[in-house]
């Protein structure tokens, strides 16, 4: 899939997260006291769609409005750091940058929970001079875009006048326009768009059809296509997947894969971003919706809004997988995965080894390690690394096969192959809460000891199960073969 050149027009939002411990009630009134200890800024709204597109390797231009305030400067800076072109984000000193503040509390080992959200915003339609300025900028660059995404959060940017001007301009240049609409009854401002993506509630409000079945979604989508002169409507149906309905009456249903839903925040943005990346790169509608369905499924497994890298989506799409194949991840992937588990407050345990000729001793130690936390990450020496450590006749089993066997164990959550002599860089990426080693070591001599010391990680030593080692097994097999040959002679 070639990188698409995408314009995102819509309401640019800054999200501010304040984290802290929330384990007591105020003496002044019956409210939770949040002892704040961490703050994080993220892109939200249409800016989040831009950020997700960057994660999908797209070239992205953002068009919208920010205020002349600290939040506006922070949002633009974050966007530029992500590689987003912000030249079409206009500044309006008369209105604040839309800011959503979320306060998230931690309590013991339980998952962090959002306590309160505070919105700083002005939702009135932007002034005509801003409409003209944004449109003029888009018109000057229109031939640079493969696809245009409209992300309407009802914060004032997506006025009927601006949207109709942009949609008509795009149609004139045969550029598809994809719309993620606001919640409401009047969708006339989206008339003539190529595709409209609406969730269950949005579709019910816009069409007047109650969606109890997939067939209801298809009927509502067909109605919207006819009313608004749309080519396609996608209705996202949460647990029931997605329905794609075309103006010619053809409809397709894409069921969702059963997943552990952690947080639905950002799923709609992910669908829009994936559709834009796919259609902008030339994929057909059905494949684009199929990929968007997969991407949304990955998004709901994350805490809060998360960028899903293209590599993670590609890994999800592998067919004919061996059991546990999805547990096998790259160095880059495990860094993002570990960050997500840390954000959830889950304890990560790390161990490593060659695991050549997987045996009872290995399984016993891995099982013991897994009980020390919620997530067990296993670093696996590559074939070249094993040969360097053990000699030219090793490994007996290739890294591909060793990875698959480890991943098939229920006690193992992730397997990462590393090519260095030690897993030092891998430990640095994972930042485990507990590092487990088998045998008798001096903690200070264990690779990664200094890393764990920086943030208060722990090293635990476990006893190696006696009588089991790869070397012993190889020698035993060789001895048995010698006996067999002698007997045969």
N, C-alpha and C positions, 0 to 999 in steps of 0.2 A: 504494500500500500504506500503510494508516494505521499510525501507531506503536502497537505492542502494549504492553500492561502485563504485565510478566513477573516472576514470582518464580523465583529460582534458589536451590535448596537443595543444599548439598553441601560438599565439602572445599575451604575457602579456603586458597590457597597463595601465598606470596611467593617470587618468583624473583629471585635476585641474580646479576648477570653481572659478572665481573671480566675485563677485557680487557687485553692487553699484548703485547709482543714476545716471541716464543719462538724464538730462533735459536741457542741453545747448550745444551749438556748440562752438568749439574752435575759438579763435580770430586769431590764427596762420594759420589755414587752415580749409576747410569745412568738419570737422570730429566731431563726437560725443565725448564729454568729459565724461569719466566714473569716478565718484568719488567713488573709491573702499572702501568698508567698511566690507567685509566678504570674506573669502576664504574657500573652501571645497575641500577635496581630496576624490576621489572615484576610485574603481577598474574598469578598462575598458578592452575591447577586450575579450580574453580568460579568463582573471582574473575576468571579470564581469560574465561570464558563471559560473565560480566556485562559485562566491558569490550567484548567483541565485540558484544554486544547494543546497547550504547551507540553503537557505530560504525554500527549499523543503525537508529539513531534511536528505539530502544525506551525506555520507562520501566522501570527495573530496580530491584527490591528483592532484596538478597542475604540469605540465611539460612544461618548456619553458626557456626563457633567460631574464636576466636583466643586466644592466650595473653596473659598480662599481661607482655609483653616488648617490646623495641624493634621486633622484626619485626612484631608484631601492630599496634603503633601505625603503623608505616610502611605496612602493607598497608591498614589502614582509611583512612589519609590519602590514599593513592593512589586508592583506590576512590571516595572522596568527591570528589576532584579530577576524576574522570571522570564525575561526576554520578550515581553509584550510591547508592541509599538503603541505609545500613548498619545501620539500627536493629535488625534482626533477627539481626545477628552477635553472638552472646553471648561473653562473656569467661570463660575458665576458667583461673584462676591455677595450677592443678595440672598443666597440660600446656603444652608450647611451641607457638608458632605454627609450622605446617609451613613450613619454609624449604628451598628447593633452591638451592644455590650452584653456579654453572657457571663454569669457568675457560676462557677462550677465547684462543687464541694466534694472533698474526699473524706471518707470515714472508715478508718481501719483498713481492712483488705478488700472492702467492697468497691464495686465499680464507681468511678466519679459520676455525679449526678448534677444536672443543671438546676440551679436554685431559682434564678431570676434572669430575665432578659429586659434590658432597657434600650429603647429605640430613640435615636436622635435623628429626626428627618423632617423634611418638608415635602408633601406629596402633591402640591399644586403643579399644574402643567408648566413646563419651562417656557420662558418668554419667546416671542417670535424671532427675535434677533439670534437667539441660541439655536432655534430650529434651522434658520437659514445658514448659520455658521457651520453646524454639524453636517447639514446636507451638502453644502458647498465642498467641504473637505472630502466627503464620500464620493461626490460626483467627480472630483479631480482624480481620484484613485480607482474608480470603479473597474477599470480593465485589469487591475492587479489582483482581483479577488476571484476565487473559484466558487465560493459560496458565502452567503450572508446569513448570520444568525441574529434573531431578535429575541432578547431576553427581557420580558416585561414584568417587573416586580411592582408596578403601579406606584412608582415614586416620582412620576412626572416627566420622565424623558420621552417615553414612547407615546407621544401625542398622535391623534389621528392624522393630522396634517403631515408630520414628519414620516410616519410609517407609510402612508400612501405614496408620498414622493419617492421614498427609497424603494418600495416594492415595485412601483411602475418603472423606475430607473433600472432596477435589476432585471425585470422582465424584458425591457428593451434590449438589454445586453445578454439575454439568455443565461443569466446567473440565478441559480436557485436560491430562494429565501425560505428559511426554516424559522418557525415561530414557536416560542414557549410563552403562552399567553398569561395575562393576569387572570385572577378569579373574578368572574362577573357574567352578566347576561348579554352584554352587547359586544360582539366581536367584529363589528363592521370595519374597524380600523385595520384588521388583518386581511381584508378582502384582496384576492388576487395572489396571495402568497403561494408558494409551491407546496409547502407542507406545514401543518399545524400539529404540534404535539401537546396533548392535554391529559391531565390525570382524570381519575374517575369523577371527582367532585366538580372540577372545572367543566368537564364534558356534560355532566348533568345540568349544571347551571346554564350553559350556553345553548344546549339543545332542548332542554325541558324533558328529556327522556331519562327515566330512572334506570340505572344500570344494575340489573340483578344477574345477568348472564353475559357471556361473550357475544351472543347474538344481539343483545341490547346495545352493546358497545359498537358493533358493526352498523346497526341501524342509525345510532346517533351520529357516528362518524360520516356515514353516507349523507345524512341530512345536512351536516355542516359543510361538506364538500359542495353540495348543490347551492346552499344559501350564500356561501362566501366565495364561490368560484375558486375553490382550492383544488389542487391536483390530488393531494393525499392528506389523510388525517391519521395520526397515531394516537390511540387511547392507551395510556398506561394503567394497568389494572392491579397493581401491587402483586399480591400472591397469585393472581390469575394470569400474570404475564403481560403481553401487549397485543393489541389488535391493530392491524394496518388496513385501512379502508381507502380505496381509490375512487376517483370521480366516476370511473366507468362501472362501478358497482362491485368490483372484485375485492374480496377481503381475505386476509390471512391472520391466523392466530399463532402467536409465539408463546408457548407456555414457559413458565419460569422454572428454574431448577430449585429444589428445596435447599434452603440455606439457614444458617443461624443469623437472624436479623439482630444486629447490635444497635444500629442508628440509621434511620431513613434519611437523615439530613444530607442534602447534596445529590440524592439519587436522580432527581429531575434534571439538575444541571448536567450530570454525567451523561444522561440519555441524549440531551441536546448536543453536547460536545461530541459525543461519539458519532451521532448521526451526521453532524457537520463534517467531521474528519473523514468519514467514509464516503458520503455523497460528494464532498469536495474533491476527493481523490479519484472519483470515477466509478466507485462500486455501485451495484444496482440497489434498488430499494429494499428488497428482501434480505440480502446479505447485510445491508447497513442496519436494519432493524434487529436482525439476529445478533449482531455484534453489540448493539446498544443494549440489548436485553442482558447479555453477559456482563457488560460493563456495569450496569445498574446493580446486578446481583453482587458483584465484588464490592461496590460502593457501600451497600447496606451492611456489609460485614465489618466496616471500619467505624471508628469512633469519630463523630463529627464529620465535617467536610474533608475529604482526602482526595488527593490527586492519584489516579490509578495509572501507573506507567504502562506504556504500550507493551512492554515485555511481560507484564503480569497478565494482561489480556490474552496475549499470544500463548502463554503457558496454560491458561484456562481452556484454550481451544484445542489443545492437543488431543488427538483421537487415538483409540486403541491403546490406552495407557495401561501400564503395569500397575498393580495395586500400590497405592501410596505415591505414585509418580509426581503428584502435585506438591508433595512435601519437599521435593528436591529443587532447591532454589540457588540463585547465583549470589555472589558477594554483594552486588548492588541491591538485589531484591531483599536479602535478609536485613540489610540496614534499615530499609523502609518498614519491613514487617516488624522488626524488633521495636522500632520507634512507636508503632501502633500499639503493641502489647504493653510497652511502658506507659503509654498514654492512658491505657485502660486500668493501670495499676496492677497488672499481672506480673508475677515473679518469673523471671527468665533464668533457666539453668543451662549452663554450657559445659560440654565435655568434648573431647576429641580423641582421635586415634586412627590407626590404619585399618583395623577391622578386617584383616585379610583372613579368610576362612572363619567366618562368624561362628562363634561357639557359645556354650552355656555360660562361661564366665563373662563374656561380653554382655549377653542378654541380662544376666543377673545384675551387673553393675549399671547398665542403662535403666533397668526397671527401678533400681534404688535411686538413681539420680532424678528420674522423672517425678518421684514422690516428694522431692524437695521444693517444687514450685509448680506453676501452672503450665509452663512452656519449656520443652526440652529441645535445645538446638545442638546438633552433633556436627562438629567439624571433622571432615574426612580427608586424609592425606591423598593427594592425587597419585596416579601410577608412577610418575616421575619422582615424586617426593618419597614414595615408599621404596623405590629402587635405590635412591640415594641413602636412605636410612638403613635399609635391611640387606642390600646387595642386589646384584644383577638378576638373580633368579626370582626375585619378588617384584610385584605381588603375584600370587597364584591366581587371584580373582581380580578382574579389571575394575576400575573405579566406577564404571557404569553399572556393573552387576553388584558391587559392594553398596553403592548408593541405593539401588532398588531394594536390596535385602534389608538395609537399615530402615528405609522409609516404610517398608511393609510392617514394621513392628508398631504396635499400638502405643507403646510408651514414648515413641519418638515423634516429635512434631515437625521438625525441619532438619534437612541434611544439606550441608554446604561443603563442596569440594574446595580445598585450598592447595596451592602448589608450592608454597614456601616450606622451609624446614620446620617452622613453628606456626601456630595459629594466631600469632600476635596481632596482625592486622585485622583478622576476623573478629577477635575478641574486642578490638577497638571499635569495630562497626556495630557489634551486637550489644556491648556494654551490659553483660549479664549481671544479675543480682548475685548469682552463685556460680563459681567455677569449680567443677568436680574433676579430681584426678584420682586414678587408681594407683595404689602403692605407697611407698614411703618417700616423701619429698620434703625438702625444706621450702616452705611457702615462698620465700624471697627469691628462690631460684626457678620458680615456675613462670614460663612466658605469660605475660599479661598481669603479673602481680602488681606492677606499678600502676597499670591502668585502673584496676579495681580499687587501689588505694585512693585514687583521686576522688571517687564518688561513694566510697564506703561499701564496695562490694565484698563478697566473702569467698574464701577458698575452703573447700571441704575435701578431705582425703577419705577415700573408701578402700576397704581391704580388697585385694585381688583374690578371686576364688582360686584356691590351690588346685593344681593338677590340670589346668587348662591354659594352653597358649598355642598360638598358630605354629610356632617353631616345634613344639612337642608333637603336635598333630602331624606335621610334615615328616618328622623323624619316625613317628610310629608307622605312618603309611609306607615310608621307604623301607623300614625294617620288615614289615609284613610282606612287601613285594620281594625282598631278598629271600625271605623264608619260602615264599611261594615258588620262586625260580629254582631254589636249591632242591625243594621237594620234587619239582617237575623234572629236574635233571636226574 
